[in-house]
Amino acid sequence: MQNQNAALIEAMEDRLSPLELRARAGFYQLLAGAFVEEPGRDYLAALRAPAALAALAELGVRLDADFTDISLDELEEALACEYATLFTSPGGCPPVESSRLTGRFQQEPFHEVKALYQRCGFELQQGKFAVFEDQLGAELSFVAALLESQAQALEKSDAAAAARLEKEIKRFWALHLGRWVRGYATLLERVTEHSFYRETARLLQGFAGEELALLGVRVDDVDGGREVVPKSEIPLLFNPGEPVCGGCDHGKEQNRVLA
């Protein structure tokens, strides 16, 4: 058994070392920071550091003067306005899985990821504003947490835990992120007026494709980058043709029991 465990650990480390897992987790957190709330001063200052800009340039990210040539205060204010316009205002495109796939908030994807977070012990950290569990920033942060846990498992030579976490990540991409982030990224790139969100959208789309390939997950892009998402039908739990005031046989029976 120990030999099998060691062989499994070696195979996983050949594919992805703890260092590489943490690098991926950092990339998830980088993207999450653009969506989970308005980009803050510290986040923006870190991105504008010369080393960060050079690293982003190597990835093909080209931020315009609206990001690089104004003060941090001006940039923070500009992105707060763009964030509100894109994600929270009527007619915007909120980065929320339920909204993107069903046209409504707090639908099946919301309940699924909320239950998954609880099962995995992931606590959503609320910032300036409350966010739904299936908001893009939350979902990206969740995968980052799983990757960190996987790195720790490898360091402890816990092959079973590392394999379970890898399977959890694959499943999350197949059932959630993979179904909507690629299409959503194309929409965001089209509608934003600021280079920060334009380049973030491009980065998100490319990163999603690379992660799916790395994980070996094939899943259709259900989102499709639609600007208008039709609202799905909500199943009714009662017959709208029946009276609800006790006039039906069911209501009369309940009244007799209560009496």
N, C-alpha and C positions, 0 to 999 in steps of 0.2 A: 504493500500500500504506500509506504514512504517513497519507494522508487517511482511509482506511478505519479504521486503528487509532485515529486521533483521534476519528472519529465514534463508534466503539464505546465508547471511554473516556467521551466526553461523555454517551452514552446511559446508561451504567452509573452515572455520577456523578449524573445527573438522578434516578435511581431511589434510589441509596444512596451517600452520600458516605463517605469514609474515617472522618469523625467519627461518622456514624450506624452504620457497621459496628462501630466500636470500642465504641459505646454498647451495641449488641446483644451483643457479646462480653462486656462487663462484666456484663450480665444473665445470660448463661449461667454465668459464673463465680460470680455471686451464688447461683444455684440449686445449682451444683455443690458449693459449700461446705457445704450442708446435708446432703449425701449421701455425699461421698467419704470422710469420717471424722467422728468426733464434733466438733461445732462447737467451735472453740477460743476462747480468751478474746479475742484480737484481733478475730476475726470477729464475735463477739457484741457487743463494745464498739462496733465500727463500726456495727452495725445499730441499737444503742440510742442513737446520737447523735441529737440533735433533728432535724437536717436529714434524716437517713436515715429516721427515723420519719415525718416529714412527707411525704417522697417516697413512702414505702410507703403512707401513708394515701391519697394521691392515686390510688394504684392499687387502692384498696379493701381494703388489708390492715389488719386490726384485731387487733393483738396484745393479749392480756389481761394482767392483773396478774402472772400466772405468768411473764411475760417481762419486763415493764417495772418491776415494783415490788419486786424482790428483788435482792440483791447479785450481782455478776458471778460470784463463787465459787459461790454457791448455784445460779445459773442454769446454769453450766457443768456442775455435778454433776447437776442435774436432767435436762439434755438428754443427758448421757452415759448415764444410766439409760434414758431414753426411746429413745435410739438403739439401745442393746443390746436392749431389749425388742422394738422394731419390726423391726430389720434383722439381728440376729445370733443371736437366741435361737430355740430350737425353737418352731415354731408362729408365727413372725413372718412378715413379708412382705419379704424381702430385695429391694433395688432393683437387680436383676440381670436383664438381658434373657433370658438362657437359662432362668433359673428361672421367670420370668413367662410365657414362651411354651411351654416344654417340661416344666416341673416338675423339671428337673435343671440342675445347674451344668455349665459348660464344654461346652456343646453347640454346634451349628452357628453361632449368633450370636456366640459367644465367639471361635471360630476365624476367622470372617469379619472381625470388627472388629480382632482382633489382627493379621491380615495387612494390613488397611487402614492401621492405625497405622504399621506398618513401611514400607509403600509411601510413605506421606505424610511419613515422618520424624518422627512424633509419638512422644515418649517419655513414658510414663505415670509421673508423679511419685508414688512411694509415700510415704505418710505414716506415721502411727503404726501402722497395720495395712496389710497387703497387700490389694489389691482386684483383682477380676477386670477384665479389659479391657472387658467388657460391663456393668460396673456403671454406674449412672446418672450418678454424679459424673464418672466417666471419660469417658463418651460426651459429656456436656455440655462438659467441658473440651476435648475434641477439636474440637468445632464452634467453640468460642471461639478456639482456635488457628487454625483455618481462616479465620475472619473477620478475625483480625489479619493473617494473610498476605494476604488479599484486599485489605485496606486498604492494606497496603504496596505491593501490585502496582499499585493505582490511583495511588498517589502517584508511582510510577516510570513511569507511563503504559504499563504492560505489560498491554495489553488481553487478550492471549491467556491469560496466567496468571490474571488476575482472573476471566475467564469460566470457566476450568477449575475454579477453586476454588469458584465459585458452583454449578457443576454438581455438584461433589463434595459440597457441603452439601445440595443437593436430593436427591441419591441417598442420602445417609446418613439423611435424614429418611424417605424413602420405604421404605428397606429395614430401618431399625432404629428410631430414636426414634419415628417416627410410628406404628409398629405396637404400641407398648406404653405410652408415657408417659401418654397421656390416661386410659386405663383405670386404670393404676396410681395416678395422682393421685387419682381418685375413691375408690379403696380406702384410700389413706393418710389421706385426709380423714375417712373413716368410723371408722377403727380407732385413730387417735392420741388420746391424752388430754392433749396439750399444745398450747397455741395456736400455738406456733412451727411445729410440723409441720402443724397444721391449715391455717394460713395459707400455709405454703410449698406445700402440696399444691394449694390453690386457685390460687396464683400460677403454679405449674407448669402446671396444666391450661389456664388462660387464655393463658399465654405460648405453649404448644404450638399452640393453635388459631391464634393470631396469626402465628406463624412459618410454619405450613403455608399459611395464606392469602397471606402475603407472598411465599413461595417458589413459590406456585402448585402445590403438591403435594397430591394427593388419595390418601389411603391409609386403609384400614380399621383401626379400633382392634381388634386381635386380642386384646389383654389382657382388655378388658371389665370390669376391676375385680374379677375373681374372687378370693374369699378362699382357695379351694382350687384349685390347678392340677394337673390329672391328669398323671401322669408319662408322657412319650412312650415309645414302644417304641424300644429301642436295637437296630439291626440287628446280627445275629451274623455274625462273619467265618468261622464254621465250622459244620458240621452237628452239632448236639448229639447226634444219634443215632449218630454214628460214634465208635468208640474213638479215644483220643488217645495211646495208649501204644505205638503201633507195630504194633497188631494188625490194622489195616486194610491193604488193598493198597497205599495211598499210603505208609503208614508203613513197610511192608516194603520198598518200592522205595527209600525214602530210606535205610533201614538197609543195603541192598545197595550203594548208591552210596558211603556212608560207609565200608563195609568194604573 
